[in-house]
């Protein structure tokens, strides 16, 4: 499939594009309900409904080996997921990784070993409340990392381990009362959402460094004013605080200073790791920047990261959204590498990484990761696409999670080796006790499986004989043997033929007589009620004339019947009608009272601000 099929102009074309791609591909390892929820469903693990990662384009010779780490939400099974370069599911963390949403799944170093790190928590309006999670290579929980210092729970925008996992960096969103008279809050005292970041000890949550936006950046620097976007908040209450800053990434350099991105001020800040003061500000639009952006701009950005620094230059990367969903600064979203020149006070765009065709515009979320081989991975945020680019910008991989509702905050790529504590899952099926046996096997999260050996027996107690050894194919490997095997199990083998684990012994499913309708040679789909057969008539039966067809109902009534209303619908219609009558009557009474008060004894008497009407009632009657 060529890259031209993925020429994406804007979000409105996204659902048509991805659905078309989804319907065009073959999924031998799963079946999918593409009309409602485009997910893979596996017969060996029917509990897993993983979003389908549709690979639209891949340059196999240039794509980086490794796995994509994705955390889709607003999905049937939200959670952390791992996929390979062919779009095959490797690990679904739904359920086993805990409740609520997950964000920022990545490989991290903890106690000198590779682990998985991600944020887990409850989704709020533009931020989250939760904690950081560390899992080992067997997908077991090792550590919960929480914010400290009496602060609210940590936020989704950043959770990252530093220094071989000794410390962790995390963001926090805190409601705080603030003088809002400048922005029209009548009593002057409103609510703002302060952005905070902490560096804490991973094992104790002891706060080592803390930075608060209100101590350093005045709300007047905001480009997003109260009540102007779906996540800005109006500042009138603690339930809708004004998010004037919106911190969405934190990175630390070798000197101990921090780089933070603030979406709602269109700015990136270098913060001193000694006392928290702002060393410099790079603003992507208009005024307020310490540097002049030469021939480029950015806005509503995410994921600012250090690349390199010296005395004269600083090189950083960021994901430029260029769009808030309510105002657009740049026509498309791009990944950027920016060179800051400290001598002449300029910032210049060195490289830009865009989507295929005319580009992609994502109003929120997104990230850019520079790989060790200089390839770049892009997560397209609100548009649930992901791409990999060569250093020169060429797209070498492009794919998407095919639904209009699913989003993912960030996408990463890493090498990963894992062996789950759980064992492989097996499901076998035969249409009859004398027909072929279909084998379905998977091992959620295992990365070293290269082949499977299937065993069969006529008895639960054996003896079991090897039936076949076949290469692993996708998440769920499917194979058919011409013989019937009443009991089976599968053995996972690595690249050297070494045994990794066995599934449990499984009794082969055989439909009983009378329920085989809908059953095929490889599987048996849900039962379908057969149409009743017409019984043959006896010769001596009298011929009956067919009943005349009823006259067609009036078109209006016919359309009404097609609504398929239930008795409860009629109840709500009646109650709604009564409520409308009451509201209309109340409004008429109010206007009638106003009319009679304003025309006393035939003269018009204007009502003006002043004492309560009851205080001047007698005077009004004498005039």
N, C-alpha and C positions, 0 to 999 in steps of 0.2 A: 504494500500500500504506500503510495508516494506521499511526500510532504505536502503536495498541493491540495490534498483532501482536507488538510487541517489549517487552511487559511482562515483564521479567526479574526473578525473585525471587532466585535464587541460582545458583551455578555448575552445580548438577545439572540445571537446566532448559536450560542453554545449548546443549548439543549438539542437543537436540530442536528448539529454536527455530531455530537457525541453519541446520540441515539442512533444515528445512521451508521456510525462506525461500529457500534455495539452489535447492531443487527447483522452486520456484514461478517463478523468474525465467528470462527468455530470454537466451541468450548468443549472439547472431548472429556475434560475432567469434571464437568459439572453441568447442571442445567440451570436456567435463569428465567425469572419472570420479568421480562424487559418492559412490560407494559406499565407496571406499577413501581416496583423496587428493583432496579438493575443490580442484582446480587448473585453471587455464586452460592449454590447449595450443594453440599456433598453428601453422597449416600452413606459413606463411612462416618461422617460427622454432620448429621442433619441439624445439629444445634448451631452450626456456624453459618452465618449469612454474610459473607465478606463482600464489600463493594468490588465490582469488577474493575480492574485496572486495564483499560484498553490501550494497547500500544499501537499508536497510529503510524509511527516512524521510528526506525532504529538502524543506525549504521554500526553493524556488529563489530567492524574492525576498529572503530574509534570510541565506542562507548566504554566507560570505565567499569572494570569488574567490581562487583559488590551488590549491595541490596539497597532498595529504597525504603526509607522509614517514614511512614505516613500516619497521621492521626485524624481521620475523618470524623466529623460530627454532623448532627442533623441527619444521621444515617440510621438504617434499621438496626444495625449493631455497631454503635459508636465505640471507639477505643483505639488502642495502638495496633498498627499492622506493619508487617514486613512483606515486601514483594521483590521478586527477582527481575532481571533485565528483560525477561520475556513476558512480564505481567502476571506471572504465577504467584499465587499466595504462598508465603513461606510460614508466616505466623499470624494468627488472629489472637489478640489479647482480650477480645470481648469476654466479659465475665471473669476470666481468670486474673485479669489485671486490675480488677476492682470496679466499683460502680462509678457513675458520673462520666464526664468527658475526660479525654486525655489530650495533651498538647505537647509538642516539642519532643517527640520520641527521637532519641539519638544514642549512639554508643559513647560511653564515658569511662574514664579510668577511676577505679575505686579499689583501694588496697592492692595496688599493682596488678590488677586484672581488669579485663574488659567487662563492663556491665551495661545494662540499659538504664537510661535516665529519662524521665518524663514527668510532666505536671499532671496532677489528677485533681479534679474538683468540680464545683458547681458553676455553671455558666450564668453570669450576671449580664447587665446591659453594657457590653463593651469591655468587660473584664471578668475575672473569675475569683472565687474563694476556694482555696484548697491547700495542697501541700506537694512537695516534691517526692518522687518515688525512685528508688534504686532497686533494680532486679539483677540477679546473677545470670549466668549463661544457661542455667536450667529453668529460667523464668520463675524463680522464687523471690519473694520479697525479702530484701536485705535491710533496707533503711527507709524510714519516712523522715523527710527533712522539712522542718517547719520554720516559720519566721519567729523572731524573738523580740525582746524589748517591749512587750505589751502591745505590739502592733496587731492589726487584723491578719487573717490568714493570707498566705502568699497568693500571687496572681499568676496567670498563665503565660504572660508575655516573656518571662525569662526564668529559666531554671537550668543552671549550668554548674557542673563541678569543676573546681580548679585545683592545681597542685596535687595531682594523683588522688583527688577526691577528698583532701583534707578540709577544704572549704567549699561552700556553695554560694552562688549568687542568685538572688531572686528579687522579683519586683512585688510591690504591694500597692494597693489602692485604698486610700483612707478618706472617709468623709470628715469634713472639718467645717465648722462655722466660720464665716468670713464676711467682711464688710462688702456688700454687693450693691451699695447705693449707686455707684458709677454705672452699673448695668441695669438700673431700673427696678431693683427689688425695693418695694415701697418702704419697708421698715428699716432698710439698710443692711440688716443682718440676714444673710442667706447661707447657702451651703456650697462648698467646692469639693471636688474630688482631688485630693493631693496625691501626687505620684511619689513613691518612695522606693528606694532599692537598698538592700542589705547584702553584705557578705557575712556569712555565719559559719561557725564550725559545723561540719556535716553531722558529726555524731552527737553534738550537744545543743545545737541551735544557739550557741552563745554568739552575740552580735559583735563582730570585729570592726565593721564599718557601716555607717548608715548615712544616707543622703535624702533630704526632703526638698521637694521642688519649691514649696512656698518660702523656704529660707533663702532661695537664690534666684528664682525667676518669678517676676510679678505677673499676675493674671492678665495685665494689659498687653502682654506679649502674644496672647492667643490669637489665632486666626479663626478658631471655631468658637463662636459666641454662644451664650446660653440659649437653649431651645432651638438651635438652628439645624441640627442633624438628628438622626434617629438614636444616637448614642451620646450626644453632648450633655444632656441633662439641662433642666431649666433653672436650677439653683434655688428653687423655692422650698425644698424639703430635703431631708437626709435620704429619702428614697429616690430623689432625682437630683443629685448634686451636679454642679457644673464641672465637667471634666475638661479643664482648661489646658492641661499639659499632655496627658496620655503618653506616659513612658511605655515603649514597646521593645526596647533591647538595651542590654548593658554588656560591655566587653571590657576586659582589663588588659593593660599592656605590661611589659616586663618591668617597667619602672613603678608600677603600682598605681598608675592613673587609670581613669575610667572613660570610656566613650559611651554616651547614652543618646538615644534617639527619642525625640518628643514629637509625636505626630501632629498634635494640635497647635504647635508653634512653628511647624515646618522647619525644625532646627535639629542640628546635631551638636552636642556639647562635649568638650573635653573637661573632665572634672578632676581636680586634685585629689589624690589618694591620701594626702596628709590632713587637709582641713576642709575639703569639700568645695572650695571656691571654684568658680568656672574660669578655666584658663583661656579658652576661646570658644566662640560660637560660629558655626557655619549654618547660615540660613539659606534655604534654597530658593526663596522668592522675595523680591522687593528689598526693604531696608532691614537693619538690625543685625547684620552679619559683620563679623570681623574680616571677612574676605569677600571679594567680588567674584561672583560666578561668571566666568567668561564663556559666552555663547552656549550656555545651558542653564537649566533650572530643575529643581525637584520640589515635591510637595507631598504631604501626608505620608511620608516615607516610613519604612520599617527596616529593622535588621542591620543597623550600622556596625561595622566590624573594622578593627585594626588590620592593616596589611603590613606596613613597615613605617619606620620613622627615623629621621636623623635631624641634625640641627637646622636644616633649611627646608626640608620637605616632610610631609606626612601623606601617606597613601592609605585611603580607606575604601571600603565597599559599602553599598547600601542597596535596598530595593526601593525604587521610586514608584509609588502608586500613582502620583500625579492627579489624584481624583479622590474626593471625599464622599462621592455619591450624591452630593448636592452642589458641588462646584468642581470644575475640571481645570487644572493648570496645564497639563500636558496631554496630548491626544492618546498616548498609550502608556502602559506601565513597562518599566525596564529595570534590569540590574545595572548598576553603575560602579565603575572604579574611578575614584576622584583623587587627583593630586592637589594637595594644598601647598602653596608656595608662601612660606613665612616671611620671606624678604620683601617681595613686591605686593603681598597681601591679596593674592588671587587664588582661585580654585578653578581647575580645568578638568573637563571630562576626558579621561584617558581611554576607556572602553565602555561600550554599552551592549547589553544582551537583551534582545527582545523576543517576542513570540513569533510564530510562523506567519507568513502572509503579511497582512497589514497590521499585525500586532494584536495584543490582548490588553484590555483595560480592566484592572481590578481595583474596585473602590476601597477595598480594605484587605488587610492581612497580606502575607507573602514574605518570601525570603530569598537570599542568594548565598550559596555556599561555594567557596573556592576549594577544589579538591587538591590533594598533594601533586597530582600530575598536571595541574593548572586548568583542567576542565572545570566548568562551572555548572552547578545544579541550581535550578530555579523552581521554587514553589509559587504558584500563581494565586494563592490565597482564596479569595471569595470564589474565583473560577477554579474549580478543583482540577487543574492541570498541573503537570510537572514536566520539566524538560532538562536535558543535559546539553551543554554547549562545549565545543572545542575552544581552546584559548583564543582563537581568532574570531569567535562568535558563531561559527557554523553550528547548526542544530544537529546533534548526533542521536538524540532520543527525544521523543515527544509522546506523551500519553495523558490519559485523563480518567478520572473516576466518573462513570457515565451517569450522572443525574444532575438535575438543575438545583436540587436542594442541598446536596452535600457540599461542605466546605472543609478546608484543612488549613490550619494556621501556618505551619511550616512543613517543608519536606527536606529530608537529609539523605545522604548516601554514605555508607560505610561498609567495610568488610565486617563479617560477623560469623562466628562459629558458635553453635549452640547444640546441646543435647538435653532435651526436656527430661524432667523426672517422670513424666507420664510415659506410657508405652504406646505403640502404634494402635490405630483403630481399624477394625476389619468388618466388612459386611459382604456376605455371599448370598447368591440367589439362583434358584433353578425354577423353571416354569413347571416342570413335573419332576417326579423322582427318577426319571430315566433320561432327562434332557441335560444339556450342557450347563456348566456352573460358571456364573459371572462373579469375578473377584473385584472388590473395591477396597483399597487400602490407603491410609494416609497417616502421617505422624506430624501433628501440629507443632511447628517451631524447629524441627530437626533440620540441620543444614548439611550433614555429612552423608546422608543416604544417597547411594548411587544406583542401587538395584534392590529388587525384592525377590525372595524365594517363597513360593506358595506351597503349602502342604495340605494333603487331603486324607480322609479316612472315612470308613463306613461306621465307625464307632467313636463315641466321645473319648474313650480310653485308648484309642489307637489300635494297632500301630499306624503312625502317620508316615506317608511317603512323599518325597518331593515331587511336585507336579510340574513346576516350571520356575525358571529364574529369568526375570525380565528387567529391563532398565526402568528406573523411576521416571515418571512422566508427569510433570506439573505437581500440584498439591495432592491430588488424588489419582493414583495409578489404577487403571482399569484393564482387566484381562479376562479372556474367556477360555475355558478348557472344555473340550468336547465331551468329557466324562462327567457324570454326576458324582459329587462328593458331599456326603451328608454333614461332615464336620471338617473345618479348615482352620488354619492359622497362617500368619505371614511372618517372615523373618527379614529384618532390615539389614542390608549389607553396605559397607563403605566402599571406596574406590579400590581397595585391595582385597575385597571379598571377605573382610572381617565382619563377624556378626556384631550388630549394635544392640538389637533388642527384638523380642518376639511380641506379637499381639496375643491376646487371649484366644483360646479355642472358641470358635464360633459355629453355631448350628446354622446350616444353610436354610434360608427361607424358601419354602415351597408353598404356593397358594393351594388351599384346599379346594375340593370339587365344588363348583358353583360360584366361586368368587374370582375366577380367572379372567373375567371380563376386564379388558384394559391391560392385561398382563402381556408382556412381550418376552422375547428370549433373554434380554439383558436386564430387565427391571419390570416392576409392576407399579404403574402409576395409580393414583387414587381411583377408587371404584366409581364407575359411571353406570347409572341406572339404565338398563337396556330398554329400548322401546318395546311396548307390549306387542306380542305377535297376534295377528288376526286369526281367530279360530275358523276352520273350514265350515261352511254351512252344509246342512243336510239337504238332500234334494227335495224332501217334502216340506221344507220351510217355505212359508209364504213370502212373497216378495213385498217388501215394505218400501213405500215411497220415502225418499229422503225429506227430512223436515226443511221447510223453506228457510232461507237465510234471513236473519232479522234485518230490518231496514237500518241503513247507516244512521248513526247519531249525528246531530248537528255538529259542525266542525268545532265550535267553541267548547261544547261539552266533551267531545272526543279528546281535545287537547288537555282539558281539565282532568279527565280520567287517566291520561298518560302520566300524570304526576305521581300516581301510586301513593296517594295520601293514606296514612294510617289514622286510627281514631285519635291518637295523641296529636297529630298535626291539626285536626279540627279543634281540639281543646285549646291549643295555643293560638289558633286563628281567632277563636271567640274571645279569649282573654285579651289578645292584642287589640281587637276591635273595641272592647269595653274600655281599655286603657286610653285609646285614642279619643273616645267620646268624652271621658272624664277630663282629659287634658284640654280638649277643645272647649268644654263647658266652663272650666276654670278660667281659661283665657278670656272668654266672652264676658264673664262676670267681672273680671279685673278691669277690662276696658270700659264696661258700663259704669263701674264705680268711679273711675277716673273722669268720665264724661259728666256724671251728675254732680261731682264735686267742683268741676271747673265751670259749670253753668248754674249759678245760684240765683233764684228769683229772676231768671231771664237775662241776667247780665253775665258776660264772660269775665272771670276772675283768674288771672294768671297765677300759677303756683310757682313760687321762687324759693330758693334756699333760705332758711331762717329757722325760727323756733318750731317746735313740733306742732303739727296741724291742730292737735287738741288744745293747745295753749291759746290759739287765736280763733277758736270756733265761734264764740259769741260775737267778737268784733267783725268777723267775716259776714255774719248774718245781718248785721246792722248797716253795712255799707250800701 
